Amino acid sequence: MGTHSGWHTWGGPSTVLAPDLVRKPPLVIARGGFSGLFPDSSQIAFGLARQVSLPNVHLWCDVQLTKDGFGICAQGVKLENATNIATIYKNSSRVYQVNKVPTRGWFSVDFAYEELANNVALTQGVYSRSNRFDNHGFAIISVDHLATQVQPPGLWLNIQYDAFFTQHNLSMTRFVLSVSKRVKVDYISSPELALLTAIESGFKPTTTKLVFRFLGRNEIEPSTSQTYGSLLKNLTFVKTFASGILVPKDYIWPVDATLYLQPHTSVVADAHKAGLEVFASDFVNDIPISYNYSHDPISEYLSFVDNADFCVDGVLSDFPMTASEAIACFAHDLGRKASSQAKPLIISKYGASGDYPGCTDLAYNKAIADGAEIIDCPVQLAKDGTPFCLSSENLTESAIVPKDVGGIFSFNLAWNQIQNLKPAIANPSTEYKMFRNPKFQNAGKFVTLSDFLALSKNAKSLTGVLINIENAQGVRVADAVNEVVIKAGFDKQTSLKVMIQSSNSSILMKFKGKSNYECVYKADGSIADGPDSTIKNIKTFADSVMQLWRSTHLSSWQKLMVSSPISLIQLPDTKEIGA
């Protein structure tokens, strides 16, 4: 068993280690720098990655060779995909064999380094990302420039197309051996076995590690004519020429056709047992990930670096800041309460309504499990007077309503009819093809206010509940709420704060002054820049104010809080963020 450096997962040491492996915190490898924002491999992308990532971030350079033998950093062998070369050298496209496939494009082998560095500008190569930085003249840079001018904490060179450059009488072997004598190269990766075996004798694993990059399982490795899937079964062979492997993340956590995780594979454990480091690739923030992660890339990283069974040795990401945040701030100690000067309340929105239909038992239990301090219940009244939790009195917004039902509003149906409806998850971002947890889109059961309070009382981690009263039957609802709250004993208990929220001052006045209630005024527009008398008037019926983010001007609020102290709670503007 190797020596551990203190990097443990929830289950302790992450996996069985070969004697020559020492567990260290996972590396963050910035693919082309911060390529999720700026053009891949631009100096500004590399520079930003250095500034916002872990101190030991490794900068990844996809190496292409020019016809005069210079190594440049460029995304892909076809330069027109991420540069403006097609407009600069309009008649210079060629057709070449790339991995035995005839391919038309603009290739570095047809240009001298100075032609590219002085005339061609980098652009965003992922077309779904912003092109805002495409016309800023970011120059193509060489490997030497990256090493000496950007001075990365770690340098990772990826050689993706060795066979292609060999066809054009350009030697990647000669280049990497030469450049490593001028600058420090920490890692060299390639999906081509022939290159790694050719350069193996020229490097010591203590200074430069060689990494075999796996492509798709059914793709053919050109040197052996074997699939990468078959090579994965022979990791002891890979160990003879490499110190590690770089695999697509779905080699480790497979995802099915419906975007749900499958059980993790044994790739990490098998590789570590063979004495190989394991790096995972394909991490981005801006394409759909498994629904298991609730659209949260932090959660995805944590599943690779902080689980009970294994920990990868590094992640390759277009967004290195997110990867760094996951490793530095969230790994190991998610249960630890962050220390900070300000500790804002975490209030759910209809429970965990991004994971389950809002205001259902599943949504509330998930919100509690996720660490919400206060869970919320927007109260509606059924036809028989039963108060229950639902985001709107319009049932079609939160449930599947049969066509033969006479009404679509809560006050048209008795509670026994409402509780038999199928809940429906909210999908506010369908225009962007983003959906929430479709497997559970109709899961859970609606709950009465009484059930909600009972659930809250049994949850030891909660500090309070927020009861929202917003509809035409407001005063009648307020009376029903008061009756249920008293019956549940919340008017006398002190362990849970009871917050009553409304945009109707007359409703709040019914609860104002009662010792166990905090009245929250929901402001529709910005009132921060109004006269002091406005705040003083609000103070007569409310203890705090809830406003949308776009309506809040903190400097104005700070001025008003001095003259008339009042708590401020902010809510996101759902129209702006689609939440």
C-alpha positions in Angstrom: 0.0 0.0 0.0 1.4 3.4 -1.0 1.8 6.4 1.3 -1.3 8.6 1.4 -1.0 12.4 1.4 -4.2 13.1 3.2 -6.5 13.1 0.1 -9.4 10.8 1.1 -12.9 10.4 -0.1 -16.0 9.9 1.9 -15.1 6.2 2.3 -11.5 7.0 3.4 -8.5 6.3 1.0 -10.0 6.4 -2.4 -9.0 3.1 -3.8 -6.4 0.3 -3.6 -3.2 1.8 -4.8 -0.2 0.2 -6.4 3.0 0.5 -4.4 4.4 3.2 -6.7 1.3 5.5 -6.6 0.9 8.2 -4.0 -2.5 9.7 -3.6 -2.6 13.5 -4.1 -5.4 15.9 -4.6 -6.7 15.6 -8.2 -5.2 17.8 -10.8 -7.2 20.4 -12.7 -6.2 20.4 -16.3 -7.4 23.4 -18.3 -8.1 22.3 -21.8 -6.8 25.2 -24.0 -6.9 27.4 -20.8 -10.4 28.7 -19.9 -11.7 27.6 -23.3 -15.3 27.6 -22.1 -15.2 31.4 -22.3 -12.3 32.6 -24.5 -11.0 31.1 -27.7 -9.2 27.8 -27.1 -5.4 28.1 -26.6 -5.4 31.9 -26.6 -3.0 33.6 -24.2 -6.0 35.3 -22.5 -7.6 31.8 -22.0 -4.4 30.4 -20.5 -3.9 33.5 -18.4 -7.4 33.4 -16.9 -7.1 29.7 -16.2 -4.1 30.5 -14.1 -5.8 33.3 -12.2 -9.0 31.5 -11.2 -7.9 27.9 -10.8 -6.1 25.9 -8.2 -2.4 27.0 -7.8 -1.1 23.8 -9.4 -3.5 23.9 -12.5 -2.0 22.3 -15.5 -2.5 24.0 -18.9 -3.3 21.7 -21.8 -2.0 22.4 -25.3 -3.1 20.5 -28.3 0.1 20.5 -30.3 0.1 20.9 -34.1 3.2 21.2 -36.2 3.8 23.9 -38.8 5.6 23.2 -42.0 8.8 24.6 -40.6 8.6 22.4 -37.5 7.2 24.7 -34.9 4.8 23.4 -32.3 1.7 25.5 -31.9 -1.3 25.2 -29.6 -4.5 24.8 -31.6 -7.8 23.1 -31.1 -8.0 20.3 -33.6 -6.0 19.5 -36.8 -8.4 21.6 -39.0 -7.5 25.2 -38.2 -10.6 26.8 -39.7 -12.8 25.3 -36.9 -11.3 27.7 -34.3 -9.5 30.4 -36.2 -10.2 32.9 -39.0 -7.7 31.3 -41.3 -10.4 30.5 -44.0 -10.9 34.3 -44.5 -7.1 35.1 -44.4 -5.9 32.4 -46.7 -9.1 31.8 -48.8 -7.6 29.5 -51.4 -5.4 27.4 -49.2 -7.6 24.6 -48.2 -6.4 21.1 -48.9 -7.7 17.5 -48.8 -5.5 15.1 -46.7 -5.9 11.7 -45.1 -6.6 12.2 -41.4 -6.8 8.8 -39.6 -7.4 7.2 -43.1 -10.4 9.5 -43.8 -10.1 12.1 -46.7 -10.6 15.5 -45.0 -10.8 19.0 -46.4 -9.5 21.9 -44.4 -6.8 24.3 -43.6 -3.9 22.5 -41.9 -0.8 23.7 -40.0 1.5 21.6 -42.2 0.9 24.1 -45.1 2.0 27.2 -43.2 5.1 28.5 -41.6 4.8 29.5 -38.0 5.2 33.3 -38.8 2.4 33.1 -41.3 0.1 31.8 -38.6 1.3 33.8 -35.6 1.3 37.1 -37.4 -1.8 36.8 -39.6 -4.3 34.4 -38.1 -6.5 35.0 -35.1 -8.1 32.4 -32.8 -11.9 32.2 -32.5 -14.3 30.2 -30.4 -14.4 26.7 -31.8 -17.5 25.6 -30.0 -20.2 27.3 -31.9 -22.9 27.1 -29.2 -20.6 29.4 -27.1 -20.4 33.2 -27.3 -18.5 34.6 -30.2 -18.0 37.9 -28.4 -14.3 37.4 -28.2 -13.7 36.3 -31.8 -12.7 39.7 -33.2 -10.0 40.6 -30.7 -7.0 39.4 -32.6 -5.9 36.7 -30.2 -2.8 35.2 -31.8 -1.9 31.6 -32.3 1.0 30.9 -29.8 3.7 28.3 -29.8 4.5 25.8 -27.1 7.6 27.7 -26.2 5.6 30.9 -25.8 3.1 29.2 -23.5 5.9 27.8 -21.4 8.0 30.9 -21.1 5.5 33.7 -21.2 2.4 32.3 -19.5 4.6 30.2 -17.2 2.0 27.6 -16.3 2.4 25.8 -12.9 2.1 22.6 -15.0 2.3 22.0 -18.8 0.4 19.2 -20.5 1.1 18.5 -24.2 -1.5 16.5 -26.1 -0.4 14.9 -29.4 -3.6 13.9 -31.1 -2.4 13.3 -34.7 1.1 12.0 -34.7 0.4 9.7 -37.7 -0.9 12.6 -39.8 2.2 14.7 -39.2 4.4 11.8 -40.0 2.8 11.5 -43.4 3.9 15.1 -44.0 7.5 14.4 -42.9 7.1 16.2 -39.6 8.3 14.4 -36.5 6.3 14.8 -33.3 8.9 12.5 -31.6 11.7 14.9 -32.5 9.6 17.9 -31.5 8.6 16.7 -28.0 12.1 15.4 -27.2 13.5 18.8 -28.3 11.0 21.1 -26.5 11.4 19.1 -23.3 15.0 20.1 -23.2 14.1 23.8 -23.4 11.1 23.9 -21.1 9.6 21.7 -18.3 6.9 19.4 -19.7 4.9 17.7 -17.0 2.6 15.4 -19.0 2.5 14.2 -22.6 -0.6 12.4 -23.8 -1.6 10.8 -27.0 -4.2 8.3 -28.4 -1.4 6.8 -30.6 0.6 4.1 -28.9 3.4 4.3 -31.5 4.3 7.9 -30.4 4.4 7.0 -26.7 6.5 3.9 -27.2 8.9 5.9 -29.4 9.5 8.7 -26.8 9.3 6.5 -23.7 13.0 6.1 -23.3 13.6 9.8 -23.5 11.6 10.7 -20.4 11.8 9.9 -16.7 8.4 9.4 -15.1 9.6 11.6 -12.2 9.9 14.6 -14.5 7.5 14.0 -17.5 4.7 11.4 -17.3 3.3 9.8 -20.5 -0.4 9.3 -20.6 -2.3 7.0 -23.0 -5.5 8.8 -24.2 -8.5 6.5 -24.8 -10.9 7.6 -27.5 -14.3 6.0 -28.1 -14.5 2.3 -27.2 -15.2 1.2 -30.8 -12.6 3.5 -32.4 -9.4 1.9 -33.7 -6.0 2.7 -32.3 -3.9 3.1 -35.5 -0.7 1.5 -34.2 -2.2 -1.8 -33.1 -5.5 -1.8 -35.1 -7.2 -2.7 -31.8 -10.2 -0.9 -30.5 -9.7 1.3 -27.4 -12.3 -0.8 -25.7 -10.1 -3.9 -26.1 -7.0 -2.1 -25.0 -8.8 -1.0 -21.8 -8.9 -4.7 -20.9 -5.1 -4.9 -21.0 -3.9 -2.2 -18.6 -0.8 -4.1 -17.6 0.3 -3.7 -21.2 -0.5 0.0 -21.2 1.7 0.3 -18.0 4.7 -0.8 -20.1 4.8 2.5 -21.9 2.7 5.0 -19.9 2.3 6.3 -16.4 -1.4 7.0 -16.7 -4.5 6.9 -18.8 -6.9 9.6 -19.9 -10.4 8.4 -20.5 -13.7 10.0 -21.4 -15.8 10.5 -18.3 -18.4 8.0 -19.5 -15.8 5.2 -19.2 -16.1 5.7 -15.5 -19.7 6.8 -15.0 -21.7 5.5 -18.0 -24.9 7.5 -18.9 -27.8 5.8 -20.6 -29.8 7.1 -23.5 -32.1 9.0 -21.2 -29.3 10.9 -19.5 -29.3 9.0 -16.2 -26.2 7.5 -14.6 -25.5 3.8 -14.6 -23.4 2.1 -11.9 -19.8 3.2 -12.1 -17.3 0.9 -13.8 -14.1 -0.6 -12.3 -11.8 1.4 -14.6 -10.3 3.6 -11.9 -9.7 0.7 -9.5 -8.3 -1.5 -12.3 -5.9 1.2 -13.5 -4.7 2.1 -10.0 -4.2 -1.6 -9.3 -2.0 -1.7 -12.5 0.0 1.3 -11.2 -1.6 3.8 -13.6 -2.9 7.3 -12.8 -6.4 8.0 -14.1 -7.5 11.2 -15.7 -11.1 11.9 -16.8 -11.9 14.1 -19.8 -14.9 15.9 -21.4 -16.0 18.1 -18.5 -17.9 21.2 -19.6 -20.5 23.4 -18.0 -22.6 24.3 -21.0 -24.0 21.0 -22.4 -26.6 18.8 -20.7 -25.1 16.4 -18.1 -26.8 13.5 -16.3 -30.1 14.4 -14.6 -28.6 12.8 -11.5 -26.5 16.0 -11.0 -29.5 18.4 -11.1 -27.8 20.5 -13.8 -25.0 21.2 -11.3 -21.5 20.6 -12.7 -20.0 20.8 -9.2 -22.0 17.6 -8.3 -20.6 15.9 -11.4 -17.0 16.7 -10.5 -17.6 15.4 -6.9 -18.8 12.1 -8.2 -15.4 11.6 -9.7 -13.2 13.0 -6.9 -15.2 12.4 -3.8 -17.2 9.2 -3.5 -16.8 6.2 -1.3 -15.3 3.9 -4.0 -12.6 5.8 -6.0 -11.0 9.1 -6.8 -9.5 10.0 -10.2 -6.1 11.7 -10.4 -7.3 14.6 -12.4 -10.0 16.1 -14.6 -9.7 17.8 -18.0 -12.1 20.7 -18.2 -13.0 23.7 -20.4 -14.1 25.4 -17.2 -11.2 25.0 -14.8 -12.6 27.4 -12.3 -15.6 25.1 -11.7 -13.3 22.0 -11.3 -11.1 23.9 -8.9 -14.1 25.0 -6.9 -15.4 21.5 -6.6 -12.0 20.1 -5.4 -10.9 23.0 -3.1 -14.3 24.0 -1.6 -16.7 21.0 -1.7 -14.7 17.8 -1.7 -14.5 15.8 1.6 -16.5 18.0 3.8 -19.9 18.8 2.3 -21.4 18.5 5.8 -19.1 21.2 7.2 -20.8 24.5 7.7 -18.9 27.2 5.8 -17.5 30.0 7.9 -18.3 33.5 6.7 -19.2 36.9 8.0 -22.7 36.7 6.5 -24.8 33.6 6.7 -27.8 34.0 4.5 -30.8 31.7 5.0 -31.2 28.9 2.5 -35.0 28.9 1.7 -36.4 26.3 -0.7 -38.6 27.3 -3.6 -41.5 24.9 -3.5 -39.1 22.4 -2.0 -36.5 20.9 -4.3 -38.6 21.8 -7.3 -35.8 21.4 -9.7 -35.6 17.7 -8.9 -39.3 16.8 -8.2 -42.6 18.4 -8.9 -42.9 21.4 -6.6 -44.8 21.3 -3.3 -44.8 17.5 -3.1 -43.6 15.3 -0.3 -40.6 14.2 -2.5 -39.6 17.8 -3.2 -39.8 18.8 0.5 -37.8 15.8 1.7 -35.2 16.4 -1.0 -34.9 20.1 0.1 -34.3 19.0 3.7 -31.8 16.4 2.7 -30.0 19.0 0.5 -29.5 21.3 3.4 -32.3 23.9 3.2 -32.8 25.7 6.4 -36.3 26.9 5.7 -38.9 25.1 3.5 -41.8 27.0 1.9 -45.5 26.3 1.4 -47.5 28.6 -0.9 -51.0 28.0 0.5 -54.0 27.4 -1.6 -57.5 26.6 -0.5 -59.5 23.6 -1.8 -63.2 23.8 -2.4 -63.8 22.2 0.9 -61.6 24.7 2.7 -58.6 22.5 3.1 -55.3 24.5 3.0 -52.6 22.8 1.0 -49.3 23.6 -0.6 -49.1 24.5 -4.3 -47.2 27.1 -6.3 -50.4 28.5 -7.9 -54.1 28.2 -7.5 -54.2 27.4 -11.2 -53.8 23.6 -11.1 -52.7 23.4 -14.7 -49.3 24.9 -13.8 -48.5 22.2 -11.3 -50.5 19.1 -12.1 -51.9 17.0 -15.0 -55.6 17.9 -15.0 -58.0 15.5 -16.7 -60.1 17.0 -19.4 -63.3 15.8 -17.7 -62.6 17.7 -14.5 -65.0 20.6 -14.2 -62.5 23.2 -12.9 -58.8 24.0 -13.2 -58.5 26.1 -10.1 -57.9 24.8 -6.6 -61.1 26.3 -5.3 -63.1 24.3 -7.9 -62.0 21.0 -6.5 -62.2 19.3 -3.1 -59.0 18.1 -1.5 -59.7 14.4 -2.1 -59.9 15.3 -5.8 -56.7 17.4 -5.8 -54.7 14.7 -4.0 -55.5 12.3 -6.8 -54.1 14.5 -9.5 -50.7 13.8 -10.9 -48.1 16.4 -10.0 -46.1 17.9 -12.9 -42.5 19.2 -12.6 -41.9 22.8 -13.8 -39.7 23.2 -16.9 -39.0 26.9 -17.3 -36.2 26.5 -19.8 -37.7 24.3 -22.4 -36.8 26.9 -25.1 -33.2 26.0 -24.4 -33.9 22.3 -24.6 -33.3 22.0 -20.8 -35.6 19.8 -18.9 -35.8 18.7 -15.3 -35.6 15.1 -14.1 -38.0 13.6 -16.6 -38.0 10.2 -14.9 -39.7 11.8 -11.9 -41.6 14.5 -13.7 -44.9 13.3 -12.2 -43.6 11.8 -9.0 -44.7 12.6 -5.4 -47.9 13.6 -3.7 -49.3 17.0 -2.9 -49.5 17.8 0.9 -51.8 19.7 3.1 -50.5 22.6 5.2 -51.0 20.3 8.2 -48.8 17.6 6.6 -46.2 20.2 5.7 -46.0 21.4 9.3 -45.7 17.9 10.6 -42.9 17.1 8.2 -41.1 20.3 9.2 -41.4 19.6 12.9 -39.8 16.1 12.4 -36.9 17.5 10.4 -34.2 18.3 12.9 -32.1 20.3 10.5 -34.7 23.0 9.7 -34.7 26.4 11.4 -38.1 27.4 10.2 -40.9 27.4 7.6 -42.2 30.0 5.2 -45.9 30.1 4.5 -46.8 32.2 1.4 -50.3 33.6 1.0 -50.8 35.1 -2.5 -54.2 34.8 -4.1 -57.6 36.4 -4.3 -58.9 34.5 -1.3 -56.0 35.9 0.8 -57.9 36.9 4.0 -59.8 33.6 4.0 -56.6 31.7 3.4 -54.9 33.6 6.3 -57.6 32.6 8.7 -57.3 28.9 7.6 -53.5 29.2 7.9 -53.7 30.6 11.4 -56.1 27.8 12.5 -53.8 25.1 11.2 -50.7 26.6 12.6 -52.3 26.9 16.1 -53.6 23.4 15.9 -50.1 22.1 15.0 -48.7 24.0 18.0 -46.5 26.3 16.0 -47.9 29.3 17.8 -46.3 28.2 21.0 -43.1 26.3 20.0 -39.9 28.2 19.7 -37.6 25.7 17.8 -38.9 26.6 14.4 -39.4 30.1 13.1 -42.7 30.7 11.3 -42.4 33.2 8.4 -45.6 34.5 6.9 -45.1 36.0 3.4 -47.5 38.1 1.4 -47.6 41.1 -0.9 -50.9 42.1 0.8 -50.3 44.2 3.9 -53.8 43.4 5.4 -52.9 39.7 5.5 -49.6 40.4 7.3 -51.4 42.7 9.8 -53.3 39.6 11.0 -50.0 38.0 12.1 -48.0 41.1 13.0 -47.1 41.3 16.7 -47.5 37.6 17.4 -44.3 36.5 19.1 -43.6 33.4 17.0 -44.3 34.8 13.6 -42.1 36.8 11.3 -44.0 38.8 8.7 -42.3 39.0 5.3 -43.5 41.6 2.7 -43.0 40.6 -0.9 -42.3 43.7 -2.9 -43.2 43.5 -6.6 -41.0 46.4 -7.7 -38.0 48.3 -6.4 -38.8 50.4 -3.3 -35.2 50.9 -2.2 -34.9 54.3 -3.9 -38.2 55.5 -2.5 -38.5 57.9 0.5 -37.7 56.7 4.0 -41.4 56.9 4.8 -42.0 53.9 2.5 -39.8 51.7 4.5 -41.2 53.0 7.8 -44.7 52.2 6.6 -43.6 48.7 5.6 -42.2 48.2 9.1 -45.6 48.7 10.6 -46.8 45.4 9.1 -43.6 43.5 8.2 -40.4 42.4 9.8 -38.5 41.7 6.5 -38.8 42.3 2.8 -38.4 39.8 -0.1 -37.5 41.2 -3.5 -36.4 39.9 -6.8 -32.7 40.3 -7.5 -33.1 42.8 -10.3 -35.3 45.0 -8.0 -32.7 45.2 -5.3 -30.1 48.0 -5.0 -27.9 47.0 -2.0 -26.4 50.5 -1.6 -29.9 52.0 -1.4 -31.0 49.4 1.0 -28.0 49.9 3.2 -28.9 53.6 3.4 -32.4 52.8 4.3 -31.5 50.2 6.9 -29.6 52.8 8.8 -32.7 55.1 9.1 -35.2 52.3 9.6 -33.7 48.9 10.4 -35.4 46.1 8.4 -34.2 42.7 7.3 -33.7 42.1 3.6 -34.3 38.8 1.9 -33.7 38.6 -1.9 -35.2 36.1 -4.4 -33.9 35.5 -7.9 -35.8 37.0 -10.8 -37.3 33.9 -12.4 -37.8 35.8 -15.7 -34.1 36.4 -15.9 -32.6 33.1 -14.7 -35.4 30.7 -15.7 -35.4 29.1 -12.3 
